[in-house]
Structure formats: structure tokens, C-alpha cells
């Protein structure tokens, strides 16, 4: 079992609650890890003294209304529950896209610590707009997920989100990040992440761009997305967790039971398909008008082409007739001259 030890948010969030580069650190204040695994330190890094401790068992985030509490939960759930249907607070497909500006390459990275061994794993999401242009077309919103095991070569602090980030640099203090310089694009980030995985096999780097494969990878790591689905439902309206189990009749209880025991992957795929069609249906009037305009234009262009073809053929006939007339006139003129010469002789 894993516990959340740190959260890092980089270049993401709505206009009123942006995270430029923020690290929420929950490490080292819980109970001691009972069976600590051997730790491989970096070349110039000092070995940790004493057994590692678990993250904080509980925490309270104090923010006024509009300060970004729901934004933080939405971003965390976007890593553990990919797909627009899993958005906190409803099924709005565009809410996460509103957290990204045109020039952003946004990151949400979660560091988890195992409760028994103290081993860590980082899972994260990166997203950006294709072409660096905000659009209502969801196909232009690129997103991918990744994971690695912190150690020599890369940690959450040295995540290569910026071009001058040193992979092996240690932070100056707890919770600090090593990011500086211009933001890397998604492709640049993936390239550096892949190269780091090749140079340091201990990182166990994984990159996924398909929802289902990412969910399967989370399960293989020991992070069950189903638990986060319950958390999402508990926090859907910022109410109590008890609201999830507040059933009024047998139909509500049946729905709750089916959601608990049914694999939603097939229905999620159907929902994504319906979402794609709904986007196209929403533009039906626009697309129909465009189709009618194009069809009308093609009909007029065909008429113009036919008229141009007829004019070309008429010009060819006229030119041929003119050439034959000129030839006939030349022959008649020559014959007249010959007849006059004969008459005078």
C-alpha cells in the first residue's frame, strides 16, 4: 500500500489559481517505516540517517473560497483517474483544458511512499495544446502519463520540466524544486525522460498515452484507480463522505452496488465515443451550413467550367472558320489576278 508523500504542480491551473511551480511536502512526520528497503544514494549524496518515516497521516489545507482547493483535487484526480468522465464535480469535458494556457506545458506529479518498505514511486501527467493555440477542439489537447522510481538520475525535485533543470541536482531545501529556464515542450520532456531511463535503468521509466493502459499500469504499481473513483464521488460536491452512502431507496442502493462491483472500462470507452460524437453534433448546424455552401459552390463552379469549355470549343470553331475563310479569300484573290492577266493577254 502506498501513501501520498508529495505533490508537485508546474505551470498549470486556471487564471485565478495558477501553480507556477509548487511542491506540497507531506514527508517524514508519520510513523517509522517497519521494513525499510535498501536505499541507493546518488554518487555525491549522503546516506540517510535513521529509518525513514511515513508521510503525514492527515493534513488540513486552509484556503478561502476560490483559493484553489477544488482545482488541486481535480489535478490530482486527473493523474489517477484519466478521462473526462472522471473530472471532479461533474462530467464537463473541458474543465481540465481550461487549466492550461497556450504556452503551457503543465505537469502534475505525485510521489507515493510504500507504507512497509518506504520505497517511492512518482506518477504524473503532462499536457499541452498542440500548436501552442487554445482551441475548443479536444483533439488539439495533448496529454500523457508517466511514472518512474526516484533515485540516482532523477527525483521529483529534478523532474526535467525546464530546459536548464539538472537531473542530478539536489534541492537546496526541503520542498524546493530544481526547475529553472524555459519550459520544455511535451516532446522535449518525453525525450529527456526516455534518455534518463536509458542512462539509469533503476528509474524504471514508463510513458503512456492511452487511458486504459495507464490504468492497468497504475494497478500493476499497486495504486488502485478504483479507490480514487470513490474519493472523487465523495468530493464531487465538496460535501461529506457520508453523502456517497446516503441512499434513499433500493434503486439508489442498487446503483451504488453496481458502481462498486462493475468494471467501468467498457462503459468509459463508450462514454468517450459518445463524447466525441456529441462534440460533432454540437457543431452540426455549422457543419451543415458549410456543407451546403460547399455543395452550392461546386454546382456553380461546374456551370462555370462547362461554360468555359463551351467557350473554348466555340473559339476553336471560330478560329478554324476564320483560318479557312482567309485561305479561301487568298485563293480567290490569286484566281482573280490570274483571270485579269489572261484577259489582257
For each residue, the residues with C-beta under 8 A, 3 or more apart:
1: 114 115 116 222
2: 112 113 114 115 121 222 223
3: 30 54 55 112 113 115
4: 7 26 55 110 111 112
5: 25 26 27 55 111 112 113 120
6: 23 24 25 26 27 110 111 156 175
7: 4 23 24 72 76 108 109 110 111
8: 21 22 23 24 107 108 109 110 111 124 156 159 177
9: 12 13 19 21 22 72 75 107 108 109
10: 19 20 21 22 106 107 109 159 161 177 179
11: 19 20 21 104 105 106 107 161 183
12: 9 18 19 75 99 100 104 106 107 108 127
13: 9 17 18 19 68 71 75 99 106
14: 17 18 71 98 99
15: 18
16: 66 68
17: 13 14 66 67 68 71
18: 12 13 14 15
19: 9 10 11 12 13 22 68 75
20: 10 11
21: 8 9 10 11 161 177 179
22: 8 9 10 19
23: 6 7 8 156 157 175 176 177
24: 6 7 8 175
25: 5 6 174 175
26: 4 5 6 29 55 56 59
27: 5 6 53 55 113 174
28: 52 53 55
29: 26 53 55 56
30: 3 53 54 55 56 57
31: 53 54 57
32: 51 52 53 54
33: 36 51 52 53 54 114 115 116 117 118
34: 116
35: 116 117
36: 33 39 51 52 117 118
37: 114 117 118 119
38:
39: 36 47 48 52
40: 151 152 202
41: 45 46 47 48 152
42: 45 151 152 168 170
43: 152
44:
45: 41 42 152 170
46: 41
47: 39 41
48: 39 41 52
49:
50:
51: 32 33 36 118
52: 28 32 33 36 39 48 113 118
53: 27 28 29 30 31 32 33
54: 3 30 31 32 33 57 113 115 118
55: 3 4 5 26 27 28 29 30 113
56: 26 29 30 59
57: 30 31 54
58:
59: 26 56
60:
61: 69 72
62:
63: 67 68 69
64: 67
65:
66: 16 17
67: 17 63 64
68: 13 16 17 19 63 71 72
69: 61 63 72 73
70: 73 74 88 89 238
71: 13 14 17 68 74 75 99
72: 7 9 61 68 69 75 76
73: 69 70 76 77 88 235
74: 70 71 77 78 87 88 89 95 96 99
75: 9 12 13 19 71 72 78 79 96 99 108
76: 7 72 73 79 80 108 110
77: 73 74 80 81 86 87 88 228 231 232
78: 74 75 81 82 86 87 96 108 125
79: 75 76 82 108 109 110 123 124 125 145
80: 76 77 110 123 218 223 225 228
81: 77 78 86 225 228 229 232
82: 78 79 86 125 143 145 211 214 215
83: 86 211 268 271 272
84: 87 91 92 93 96 138 272 275
85: 91 268 271 272 275
86: 77 78 81 82 83 229 232
87: 74 77 78 84 90 91 92 93 95 96
88: 70 73 74 77 232 235 236
89: 70 74 92 95 236 237
90: 87 95 236
91: 84 85 87
92: 84 87 89 95
93: 84 87 97 138 275 279
94: 97 98 136 138
95: 74 87 89 90 92 98 99
96: 74 75 78 84 87 99 100 127
97: 93 94 100 134 138 141
98: 14 94 95
99: 12 13 14 71 74 75 95 96 106
100: 12 96 97 104 106 127 128 129 134 141
101: 104 134
102: 129 132 133 134
103: 132 183
104: 11 12 100 101 128 129 183
105: 11 126 127 128 161 183 184 185 186 189
106: 10 11 12 13 99 100 126 127 128
107: 8 9 10 11 12 124 125 126 159 161 189
108: 7 8 9 12 75 76 78 79 124 125
109: 7 8 9 10 79 122 123 124 125 156 159
110: 4 6 7 8 76 79 80 122 123 124
111: 4 5 6 7 8 120 121 122 150 156
112: 2 3 4 5 120 121 122 123 223
113: 2 3 5 27 52 54 55 118 119 120
114: 1 2 33 37 117 118 119 120 121 222
115: 1 2 3 33 54
116: 1 33 34 35
117: 33 35 36 37 114
118: 33 36 37 51 52 54 113 114
119: 37 113 114 149
120: 5 111 112 113 114 149 150
121: 2 111 112 114 147 148 149 150 221 223
122: 109 110 111 112 147 148 149 150 155 156 159
123: 79 80 109 110 112 145 146 147 218 221 223
124: 8 79 107 108 109 110 145 146 147 159
125: 78 79 82 107 108 109 143 144 145 146
126: 105 106 107 143 144 145 146 186 189 190
127: 12 96 100 105 106 141 142 143 144 186
128: 100 104 105 106 132 142 185 186
129: 100 102 104 132 133 134 135 140 141 142
130: 133 140 141 142
131: 140
132: 102 103 128 129
133: 102 129 130 140
134: 97 100 101 102 129
135: 129 140 141
136: 94
137: 140 141 279
138: 84 93 94 97 141 276 279
139:
140: 129 130 131 133 135 137
141: 97 100 127 129 130 135 137 138
142: 127 128 129 130 186
143: 82 125 126 127 209
144: 125 126 127 186 190 207 208 209
145: 79 82 123 124 125 126 207 208 209 214 217
146: 123 124 125 126 190 193 205 206 207 208
147: 121 122 123 124 204 205 206 217 221
148: 121 122 154 193 196 197 203 204 205 206
149: 119 120 121 122 202 203 204
150: 111 120 121 122 154 155 156 203
151: 40 42 154 155 200 202 203
152: 40 41 42 43 45 168 200 202
153: 167 168 196 199 200 202 203
154: 148 150 151 158 159 160 167 193 196 200 203
155: 122 150 151 158 159
156: 6 8 23 109 111 122 150 159
157: 23 169 170 171 176 177 178
158: 154 155 165 166 167 168 169 170 171 178
159: 8 10 107 109 122 124 154 155 156 165 177 178 179
160: 154 165 167 184 189 192 193 196
161: 10 11 21 105 107 165 179 183 184 189
162: 165 179 180 181 182 183 184
163: 181 182 183 184 188
164: 180 181 182
165: 158 159 160 161 162 169 178 179 180 181
166: 158 169 178
167: 153 154 158 160 192 196
168: 42 152 153 158
169: 157 158 165 166 178
170: 42 45 157 158
171: 157 158 174 175 176 177 178
172: 176
173: 176
174: 25 27 171
175: 6 23 24 25 171
176: 23 157 171 172 173
177: 8 10 21 23 157 159 171
178: 157 158 159 165 166 169 171
179: 10 21 159 161 162 165
180: 162 164 165
181: 162 163 164 165
182: 162 163 164
183: 11 103 104 105 161 162 163
184: 105 160 161 162 163 188 189 192
185: 105 128 188 189
186: 105 126 127 128 142 144 189 190
187: 190 191
188: 163 184 185 191 192
189: 105 107 126 160 161 184 185 186 192 193
190: 126 144 146 186 187 193 194 207
191: 187 188 194 195
192: 160 167 184 188 189 195 196
193: 146 148 154 160 189 190 196 197 205 207
194: 190 191 197 198 205 207
195: 191 192 198 199
196: 148 153 154 160 167 192 193 199 200 203 205
197: 148 193 194 200 201 203 204 205
198: 194 195 201
199: 153 195 196
200: 151 152 153 154 196 197 203
201: 197 198 204
202: 40 149 151 152 153
203: 148 149 150 151 153 154 196 197 200
204: 147 148 149 197 201
205: 146 147 148 193 194 196 197
206: 146 147 148 217
207: 144 145 146 190 193 194
208: 144 145 146 213 214 217
209: 143 144 145
210: 213 214
211: 82 83 214 215 268 272
212: 215 216 265 269
213: 208 210 216 217
214: 82 145 208 210 211 217 218
215: 82 211 212 218 219 225 265
216: 212 213 219 220
217: 145 147 206 208 213 214 220 221
218: 80 123 214 215 221 223 224 225
219: 215 216 222 223 224 225
220: 216 217
221: 121 123 147 217 218
222: 1 2 114 219
223: 2 80 112 121 123 218 219
224: 218 219 227 228
225: 80 81 215 218 219 228 229
226: 229 230
227: 224 230 231
228: 77 80 81 224 225 231 232
229: 81 86 225 226 232 233 264
230: 226 227 233 234 244
231: 77 227 228 234 235
232: 77 81 86 88 228 229 235 236
233: 229 230 236 244
234: 230 231 239 240 241 243 244
235: 73 88 231 232 238
236: 88 89 90 232 233 239
237: 89 243
238: 70 235
239: 234 236 243
240: 234 243
241: 234 244
242: 245 246
243: 234 237 239 240 246
244: 230 233 234 241 256
245: 242 256
246: 242 243
247: 252 253 256
248: 252
249: 252 253
250: 253 254
251: 254 255
252: 247 248 249 255 256
253: 247 249 250 256 257
254: 250 251 257 258
255: 251 252 258 259
256: 244 245 247 252 253 259 260
257: 253 254 260 261
258: 254 255 261 262
259: 255 256 262 264
260: 256 257
261: 257 258
262: 258 259 267
263: 266
264: 229 259 267 268
265: 212 215 268 269
266: 263 269 270
267: 262 264 270 271
268: 83 85 211 264 265 271 272
269: 212 265 266 272 273
270: 266 267 273 274
271: 83 85 267 268 274 275
272: 83 84 85 211 268 269 275 276
273: 269 270 276 277
274: 270 271 277 278
275: 84 85 93 271 272 278 279
276: 138 272 273 279 280
277: 273 274 280 281
278: 274 275 281 282
279: 93 137 138 275 276 282 283
280: 276 277 283 284 287
281: 277 278 284
282: 278 279
283: 279 280 286 287
284: 280 281 287 288
285: 288 289
286: 283 289 290
287: 280 283 284 290 291
288: 284 285 291 292
289: 285 286 292 293
290: 286 287 293 294
291: 287 288 294 295
292: 288 289 295 296
293: 289 290 296 297
294: 290 291 297 298
295: 291 292 298 299
296: 292 293 299 300
297: 293 294 300 301
298: 294 295 301 302
299: 295 296 302 303
300: 296 297 303 304
301: 297 298 304 305
302: 298 299 305 306
303: 299 300 306 307
304: 300 301 307 308
305: 301 302 308 309
306: 302 303 309 310
307: 303 304 310 311
308: 304 305 311 312
309: 305 306 312 313
310: 306 307 313 314
311: 307 308 314 315
312: 308 309 315 316
313: 309 310 316 317
314: 310 311 317 318
315: 311 312 318 319
316: 312 313 319 320
317: 313 314 320 321
318: 314 315 321 322
319: 315 316 322 323
320: 316 317 323 324
321: 317 318 324 325
322: 318 319 325 326
323: 319 320 326 327
324: 320 321 327 328
325: 321 322 328 329
326: 322 323 329 330
327: 323 324 330 331
328: 324 325 331 332
329: 325 326 332 333
330: 326 327 333 334
331: 327 328 334 335
332: 328 329 335 336
333: 329 330 336 337
334: 330 331 337 338
335: 331 332 338 339
336: 332 333 339 340
337: 333 334 340 341
338: 334 335 341 342
339: 335 336 342 343
340: 336 337 343 344
341: 337 338 344 345
342: 338 339 345
343: 339 340
344: 340 341
345: 341 342
